Amino acid sequence: MKKSLLLCTTLVPLMLYLFASCDNSKNITEADSVFEENPTTIAWSQDKSSDKITSYQTDVQVYRMNSREDTGLKLSDKYKMSVKMIDNVQYTRIDMVADSDGVYRSVLSDGEDLIICNTQTNDELLRINVSDKNNSSLRMFGGDNLGFGKIDIENVKSEAYRLSLDLSENTESSLLTLSLPQSMLVLGYGEKSIKSTISYDVSEEVVKEVETVTVMDDETVVTSTLCPVYEDYEGTPVKIGTIFTINTQMAENVGEMPDKSMVYESMDDIPEISDEEFEAMQEAGNIYEDSSITFGDPANLSNIETVVELYTNIEINQTEDSVFKLLFDGE
C-alpha cells in the first residue's frame, strides 16, 4: 500500500509548500455524502390532513470545509432549532451546546426582537431590536411552510408582481427565477450586490437555490450559494438540511509565489511513497507529518468555504408555544 501524505522531510534543505486549488464540485460531492451517511428521521403530528407545516423542530449538525485548509468536511457545531408560526408571526429558537464557561445559551427571535438567555434558568442575558422592513416580503419568497416544505408558486408570482420584481420562468427545466434588488438585501460595509436570485423548482414546488454575488471595495468577488436538501415524506417534500458555499475570488495577489515552492492542484497530485519507504524514513527521523499545510497558491487568497447543515430527529407540527415564552413575556 502506498501513502499519500502532506509531509515535510529533513532530507531536503528547503521548506516545501504544498497547495491544492479550489474545486467546488468536489466540495458539493463531499456535502452530498453527509446526507447519505447520516439518514434523518421525520415525525409528523398524527393530524397530517394537509401539507401545511406550522412548526418545525430538529437537531442540527454543522459541517465545515475550507478549500485552503481542509481535505474533507469536519463537524464543527451542534444545536437544536425550533421554528413555529403563531398568530401569523414566525418565532425561532436556537438552543446551543455549552460554551467554554459551561453555560448553555439559547437565542430566540420573532423578527422584531432577539433575546439571548440562559437555557437552563431562562434568565435573559441580552435583548435587542432586529426589526427589518423587508422581513415579511423575503419570508413570503421562502414559502408559507416556514421554508421547510412546499412553496406556493402562485403566491411567489403574485408577490413578485406586486413589488415589480424581475421574474423569469423556464418551462423546459421547470425553473422559476426571482431577482431581488439591492434594496431588499442586508449587506455588510463595503459590499455591493451585483446579483441576487431565488430559484424555484416549479414541478416539485420547492426552493432550489438562493444565490448572491457581491463585490467588495477591493474588487473581491464573493458568490454565496445556498441549496436546500429535501426528503420525501408521504408525498410531501421536507427540508432535511442545506448546502452553503461561499466562493471568494480575490482581485489581486498579496505577493509573489515563493521560490522553490511546489503547488499541488489536488490531493491526487501529491507524490506517493510505499509503506517500506515511509517506515525507513520515519525510523531515520527524516520525515514527519505537518498538519498546518495550506493548499493553493500562497500569493492568492481565493478560497471556497462549504457549510453543510444536517437536520436530524425532525418533528413537524409538534412544538408547543411555551418554547418561545420569553418573547411573549416581553410583549
C-alpha positions in Angstrom: 0.0 0.0 0.0 1.2 3.5 -0.8 0.8 6.5 1.4 -0.2 10.0 0.1 0.6 12.4 2.9 1.3 16.0 3.5 4.8 15.6 4.9 7.9 17.6 5.5 11.3 15.9 5.2 14.8 16.8 6.6 16.4 15.2 3.6 15.7 18.3 1.5 17.3 21.6 2.8 14.2 23.7 1.9 10.6 24.1 3.0 8.2 22.6 0.6 4.9 24.5 0.1 2.0 22.1 -0.6 -1.1 23.6 -2.1 -4.2 22.5 -3.8 -6.5 24.6 -6.0 -10.2 25.2 -5.2 -12.6 22.6 -6.6 -16.3 23.5 -5.9 -17.7 20.3 -7.5 -15.6 18.2 -5.1 -16.9 20.2 -2.1 -20.5 19.5 -3.3 -19.8 15.8 -3.6 -18.4 15.8 -0.1 -21.6 17.6 1.1 -23.9 15.1 -0.5 -22.1 12.3 1.3 -23.0 13.8 4.6 -26.7 13.3 3.9 -26.2 9.8 2.5 -24.2 8.7 5.6 -26.5 10.2 8.2 -30.1 9.4 7.4 -32.6 11.5 9.3 -36.0 10.7 10.9 -39.2 12.7 10.3 -42.1 12.6 12.8 -45.2 14.4 11.6 -48.0 15.0 14.1 -50.8 12.5 13.9 -53.1 15.0 12.2 -51.4 15.1 8.7 -54.6 16.2 6.9 -52.6 18.6 4.7 -49.0 19.5 3.7 -49.1 22.6 6.0 -46.1 23.0 8.3 -46.8 25.3 11.2 -43.9 24.2 13.4 -40.6 22.5 12.8 -38.1 21.3 15.4 -34.8 19.5 14.7 -31.3 18.7 16.0 -28.7 20.3 13.7 -25.2 19.2 12.9 -23.0 21.7 11.1 -20.0 20.5 9.0 -17.4 22.9 7.5 -14.7 22.7 4.9 -12.3 25.3 3.6 -10.5 24.6 0.3 -7.3 26.1 1.6 -7.1 24.2 4.9 -9.2 21.0 4.9 -9.2 17.8 2.9 -12.8 17.0 4.0 -15.8 18.2 5.9 -15.5 18.3 9.7 -18.2 18.5 12.3 -17.9 22.0 13.9 -21.2 22.7 15.7 -24.4 21.2 17.1 -27.6 22.9 18.2 -31.3 22.4 18.4 -33.6 24.6 16.2 -37.3 25.2 16.8 -39.5 27.3 14.5 -43.2 28.0 14.7 -45.8 30.3 13.2 -48.1 31.8 15.9 -50.7 34.3 15.0 -49.0 34.9 11.7 -45.7 35.7 13.4 -42.7 33.4 12.8 -40.9 32.5 16.0 -37.4 30.9 16.1 -35.4 29.4 18.9 -31.8 28.1 18.8 -30.5 26.0 21.8 -26.8 25.8 21.7 -24.4 23.4 23.4 -22.5 24.6 26.5 -19.9 27.3 25.9 -16.4 27.3 27.2 -17.8 28.7 30.5 -20.1 25.7 30.9 -23.2 27.8 30.3 -25.9 26.7 27.9 -27.4 29.6 25.9 -30.4 30.0 23.7 -31.3 32.6 21.0 -34.9 33.5 20.4 -36.4 35.8 17.8 -39.8 36.9 16.4 -38.3 39.1 13.7 -38.7 42.1 15.8 -36.7 41.3 19.0 -33.8 39.0 19.5 -33.2 37.5 23.0 -30.1 35.6 24.3 -30.9 33.7 27.5 -29.5 31.0 29.8 -31.2 27.8 28.6 -31.4 26.2 32.0 -32.6 29.1 34.1 -34.3 31.2 31.4 -32.5 34.3 32.7 -32.4 36.9 30.0 -28.9 37.9 29.1 -29.5 40.3 26.2 -32.4 41.7 24.2 -32.0 43.8 21.0 -34.3 45.0 18.3 -33.7 43.4 14.9 -36.8 44.5 13.0 -36.4 44.9 9.2 -39.0 46.3 6.9 -38.1 43.7 4.3 -38.5 40.6 6.5 -42.2 40.0 5.6 -41.6 40.1 1.9 -38.5 38.0 2.0 -40.3 35.4 4.1 -43.0 35.2 1.5 -40.5 34.2 -1.1 -39.2 31.5 1.3 -42.7 29.9 1.4 -45.6 29.7 3.8 -44.4 26.4 5.3 -41.7 28.2 7.3 -39.4 27.5 4.4 -39.2 23.7 5.3 -41.7 22.3 2.8 -43.7 23.1 -0.3 -43.8 26.6 -1.8 -46.9 28.2 -3.1 -45.6 29.2 -6.5 -48.6 31.3 -7.4 -48.2 33.3 -4.2 -44.5 33.9 -5.1 -45.5 35.2 -8.5 -48.2 37.5 -7.1 -45.8 39.0 -4.5 -43.1 39.5 -7.2 -45.6 41.3 -9.5 -46.9 43.4 -6.6 -43.3 44.5 -5.8 -42.4 44.9 -9.5 -39.6 42.4 -9.3 -37.9 40.6 -12.2 -39.3 37.1 -12.6 -38.4 34.6 -15.3 -39.6 31.1 -16.0 -38.0 28.3 -18.0 -40.7 25.8 -18.8 -38.3 23.2 -20.2 -36.3 23.0 -16.9 -39.3 23.8 -14.8 -37.3 26.6 -13.1 -38.7 29.9 -11.9 -36.1 32.5 -11.0 -36.7 35.7 -9.0 -34.2 38.5 -9.0 -34.0 40.6 -5.8 -33.0 44.3 -5.8 -30.1 45.5 -3.6 -32.6 47.5 -1.5 -34.1 44.2 -0.2 -30.7 42.7 0.9 -28.8 43.0 4.1 -25.2 43.9 3.0 -22.1 44.5 5.0 -19.9 47.6 5.0 -18.2 48.0 1.6 -20.4 45.3 -0.1 -22.2 45.9 -3.3 -24.7 43.3 -4.7 -24.4 42.6 -8.4 -26.7 39.6 -8.4 -29.2 38.1 -6.0 -31.7 35.4 -7.1 -34.0 32.8 -5.7 -34.7 29.8 -8.0 -37.7 27.5 -7.5 -38.4 24.0 -8.9 -41.9 24.5 -10.2 -42.7 20.8 -10.6 -41.6 19.9 -7.1 -42.8 23.2 -5.6 -39.6 23.9 -3.6 -36.8 26.4 -3.3 -34.0 25.0 -5.5 -31.2 27.6 -4.9 -30.5 31.0 -3.5 -27.5 32.8 -4.9 -26.0 36.2 -4.2 -22.9 37.7 -5.8 -21.3 40.7 -4.1 -18.3 42.9 -4.8 -16.1 44.3 -2.0 -14.3 47.7 -2.0 -11.1 45.9 -3.1 -13.0 44.3 -6.0 -13.0 40.9 -4.4 -16.0 38.9 -5.7 -17.9 36.7 -3.3 -20.5 34.3 -4.6 -22.8 32.7 -1.9 -24.9 29.8 -2.9 -27.5 28.1 -0.7 -29.0 24.8 -1.8 -31.8 23.2 0.4 -31.9 19.4 0.6 -35.3 17.7 0.7 -36.6 14.2 1.5 -40.0 12.9 0.5 -42.3 12.2 3.4 -45.6 10.5 2.3 -45.6 12.6 -0.9 -44.5 15.8 0.7 -41.1 17.4 0.4 -39.5 18.2 3.7 -36.2 20.1 4.1 -33.6 18.0 5.9 -30.7 20.4 5.6 -28.7 22.9 3.4 -25.5 23.1 1.5 -24.0 26.5 1.6 -20.9 27.5 -0.4 -19.0 30.8 -0.2 -16.7 31.2 -3.2 -14.3 34.1 -2.6 -12.2 35.3 -5.6 -9.5 37.9 -4.8 -8.9 40.6 -7.4 -5.2 40.7 -6.8 -2.5 38.5 -5.3 -1.0 39.5 -2.0 2.6 38.8 -3.2 4.6 36.6 -5.4 5.0 32.8 -5.3 7.9 31.9 -3.0 11.0 30.5 -4.8 11.4 26.7 -5.0 7.8 26.2 -3.9 5.6 23.3 -5.0 1.9 23.8 -5.9 -0.4 20.8 -5.9 -3.7 21.2 -7.8 -5.3 18.3 -5.9 -4.6 15.6 -3.4 -4.1 13.2 -6.3 -1.0 15.2 -7.3 0.8 14.7 -4.0 3.6 12.2 -4.5 3.1 8.7 -3.0 5.6 6.6 -1.2 5.4 2.9 -0.2 4.9 1.7 3.3 8.5 0.5 3.3 9.9 3.8 2.2 7.8 5.6 4.8 8.9 3.3 7.7 12.5 3.6 6.7 12.4 7.4 6.6 10.4 7.5 9.9 12.9 5.3 11.6 15.8 7.5 10.4 13.9 10.6 11.7 13.8 12.1 8.3 10.1 12.6 7.9 7.2 13.9 10.0 3.6 14.9 9.4 2.7 18.6 9.2 -1.0 19.3 9.8 -0.6 23.1 9.2 -0.1 22.8 5.4 -2.1 25.4 3.4 -3.5 24.4 0.0 -3.4 26.7 -3.0 -1.2 29.4 -4.3 0.1 31.3 -1.1 0.0 34.6 -3.1 -3.7 34.2 -4.0 -6.1 34.0 -1.0 -9.1 32.9 -3.1 -11.0 30.1 -1.4 -14.2 28.2 -1.2 -15.9 27.7 2.2 -18.5 24.9 2.3 -21.0 24.7 5.2 -23.4 21.8 5.5 -26.3 21.8 7.9 -27.8 18.4 8.5 -31.2 18.2 10.2 -31.9 15.0 12.3 -34.8 13.9 14.5 -37.2 16.2 12.7 -40.6 16.9 14.4 -43.3 18.6 12.4 -46.3 20.4 14.0 -45.5 19.2 17.5 -43.7 22.2 19.1 -45.5 23.9 22.0 -45.9 27.7 22.2 -44.2 27.7 25.6 -40.9 27.1 23.8 -41.0 30.8 22.9 -42.4 32.0 26.2 -39.6 34.7 26.8 -40.7 36.5 23.7 -44.3 36.6 24.9 -43.3 37.9 28.3 -41.7 40.9 26.7 -44.9 42.0 24.9 
